[in-house]
Amino acid sequence: MKFNLNLNLNKREKTAVYGAGIFIAFFIFIQFIISPVFEKRNELRERLTAKQNILAEMNKLQDEYFVIQKKAEISRQGFANRPPGFTLFSFLDKLAGESGVKNQISYMKPSSVEEEKSGLKLSRVEMKLQEISVNDLVSYLYGIESSENMVVVRRLSITKTGQGNNLLSAVIQVETIES
């Protein structure tokens, strides 16, 4: 079967056919060559932005990691600098004597707990101080918190005792990691 492409077209019709052919060729060129290039460029820009965000997050996490590492090293040194045979109970008792609040101690209850998540063994002492002045309590708490033995006050409950004599009762829970 043969096609006869010899169409008798006038000049205006030939121009319209050529124009339509050029338009179709231009459309195909845009649709299958130019458009994919721009789509790929946009996709690459989006991927680049995502990778830059990931890099920024990684840098932030790296900085946090270094801070945590430094704190861990300071903690290791603090534990290494503790006196041999250090116990929280004896430390608090000795500090109470040095601070002059030993006579106000109503009780001291030592305990130890193993943290499930970290596996660290925590040594705790709950103590009650009765009829203590604000200055003596602050001095004792400062001694606990400022010691180099890695000891922290975990809980503190203060109540006013007596009438007008400005004395307090305090229940303090102190904690440290056993080495």
C-alpha positions in Angstrom: 0.0 0.0 0.0 1.4 3.3 -1.1 0.6 6.7 0.3 0.5 9.5 -2.0 1.9 12.5 -0.2 1.8 14.7 -3.2 -0.9 17.0 -1.9 -1.9 19.9 -4.0 -1.7 22.6 -1.4 -1.7 26.3 -2.0 1.0 28.5 -0.5 -1.1 29.5 2.5 -1.9 25.9 3.3 1.7 24.9 2.9 2.7 27.6 5.4 0.1 26.5 7.8 1.3 22.9 7.6 4.9 23.9 8.0 3.9 26.1 10.9 2.0 23.3 12.6 5.0 21.0 12.0 7.4 23.5 13.6 5.0 24.0 16.5 4.7 20.2 17.0 8.5 19.8 16.8 9.0 22.8 19.2 6.4 21.3 21.6 8.1 17.8 21.5 11.5 19.5 22.1 10.1 21.4 25.1 8.1 18.4 26.5 10.8 15.8 26.2 14.1 17.7 26.4 13.8 21.1 28.1 11.1 20.2 30.7 13.0 17.1 32.1 16.1 19.2 32.4 14.3 21.8 34.6 12.6 19.0 36.6 15.9 17.3 37.2 17.5 20.6 38.2 14.6 21.3 40.7 14.9 17.8 42.1 18.7 18.2 42.5 18.1 21.6 44.3 15.6 20.0 46.7 18.0 17.1 47.4 20.8 19.6 47.9 18.7 21.5 50.4 17.8 18.3 52.2 21.4 17.3 52.4 22.4 20.7 53.7 19.8 20.4 56.4 21.1 16.9 57.3 24.6 18.3 57.5 23.6 21.1 59.7 21.8 18.7 62.0 24.9 16.4 62.1 27.1 19.4 63.0 24.7 20.3 65.8 24.7 16.7 67.1 28.5 16.6 66.8 28.8 19.7 69.0 26.4 18.2 71.5 28.4 15.0 71.5 31.6 16.9 72.2 29.9 18.7 75.1 28.6 15.4 76.5 32.1 13.9 76.1 33.7 16.7 77.9 31.2 16.5 80.8 31.7 12.8 81.0 35.5 13.3 81.2 35.0 15.9 84.0 32.7 13.4 85.8 35.3 10.6 85.4 38.0 12.9 86.9 35.6 13.9 89.7 35.0 10.2 90.6 38.7 9.4 90.3 39.5 12.3 92.7 37.2 11.1 95.4 38.9 9.9 98.6 39.4 6.2 98.8 36.5 4.5 100.6 34.2 7.4 100.0 30.6 6.9 101.1 27.8 9.4 100.8 26.6 8.7 104.4 29.9 9.5 105.9 30.5 12.5 103.7 27.1 14.0 104.8 27.8 13.2 108.4 31.3 14.8 108.3 29.9 17.9 106.5 27.1 18.2 109.1 29.8 18.3 111.8 31.9 20.9 109.9 28.8 23.0 109.3 27.6 22.8 112.8 24.2 21.2 112.0 24.9 17.7 113.3 22.8 18.3 116.4 19.8 19.2 114.2 19.8 15.9 112.3 16.7 14.0 113.2 17.5 11.0 111.0 19.6 9.8 108.1 18.3 7.0 105.9 20.9 5.6 103.4 19.7 3.5 100.4 21.1 2.5 97.0 19.2 2.0 93.7 20.3 0.7 90.4 19.1 2.7 87.5 17.4 0.4 84.9 18.3 2.4 81.8 21.9 3.2 82.6 22.9 0.4 84.9 24.5 2.9 87.3 24.2 2.3 91.0 23.0 5.4 92.9 23.7 6.0 96.5 21.0 8.0 98.3 20.7 9.5 101.7 17.5 11.0 103.0 17.9 13.2 106.0 15.8 15.4 108.2 17.1 18.5 109.9 14.9 20.0 112.6 14.9 23.5 114.0 17.7 24.8 111.9 18.2 28.4 110.9 18.1 29.5 107.3 21.8 30.5 107.3 22.8 27.1 108.7 20.7 25.2 106.1 22.0 27.3 103.3 25.6 26.7 104.5 25.0 23.0 104.6 23.4 22.8 101.2 26.2 24.9 99.7 28.7 22.5 101.2 26.9 19.6 99.6 26.5 21.2 96.1 30.0 22.7 96.0 31.9 19.6 97.0 34.1 17.9 94.5 32.7 14.5 95.3 30.0 14.6 92.6 27.1 14.8 95.1 23.8 16.5 94.3 20.7 17.5 96.2 17.9 15.6 94.4 15.0 16.8 96.6 14.5 19.4 99.3 11.4 20.0 101.4 11.4 22.9 103.8 8.7 23.7 106.4 8.6 26.5 109.0 8.7 25.3 112.6 7.8 27.0 115.9 6.1 30.4 116.2 8.2 33.4 115.2 11.5 31.9 116.0 12.5 31.7 112.3 13.6 28.0 112.5 12.9 25.5 109.8 12.7 21.8 109.3 14.1 20.3 106.1 14.0 16.9 104.5 16.9 16.6 102.0 17.5 13.8 99.6 21.1 13.7 98.5 22.4 11.4 95.7 25.6 10.3 94.0 26.8 7.6 91.7 28.7 4.9 93.4 32.1 4.2 92.0 
